[in-house]
């Protein structure tokens, strides 16, 4: 039976060149325990606008 996995190195290189800009870096986060891009927790997350006071 023939393998379904292509083993042609030229085809592999061509696919990497074609879709290289679509690759995402995913890391395991020690803060939340999930997998996501590393810059996710670099931005400050707030539930309210800084100018508008929070209502109790």
C-alpha positions in Angstrom: 0.0 0.0 0.0 1.3 3.4 -0.9 2.0 6.0 1.8 -0.4 9.0 2.1 2.4 11.1 3.5 4.4 12.9 0.6 8.1 12.3 1.0 9.3 14.6 -1.8 11.6 17.2 -0.2 10.9 19.7 -3.0 7.2 19.5 -2.4 7.7 19.9 1.4 9.9 23.0 0.7 7.3 24.4 -1.7 4.5 24.0 0.8 6.6 25.7 3.6 7.3 28.7 1.3 3.7 29.0 0.2 2.2 28.9 3.7 5.1 30.2 5.8 3.4 33.5 6.5 0.4 31.8 8.0 2.4 30.0 10.7 1.6 31.0 14.3 3.9 30.5 17.3 2.0 28.8 20.1 3.5 28.3 23.6 2.3 26.8 26.8 1.4 29.7 29.2 2.3 29.3 32.9 0.0 32.1 33.8 -3.3 30.6 32.5 -2.2 27.0 31.7 -3.4 27.2 28.1 -1.7 27.3 24.7 -1.7 30.6 22.8 0.6 33.1 21.0 3.3 34.4 23.5 2.3 38.0 23.2 -1.3 37.4 24.4 -0.6 38.4 28.1 1.7 41.4 27.2 -1.3 43.7 26.7 -3.1 45.0 29.7 -6.6 43.5 29.9 -9.3 45.6 31.6 -13.0 45.1 32.0 -13.7 48.8 32.0 -12.5 51.9 30.3 -9.9 53.9 32.3 -12.0 57.2 31.8 -15.3 55.6 32.9 -15.6 54.6 36.6 -16.8 51.1 37.3 -20.3 50.7 38.6 -20.9 48.6 41.7 
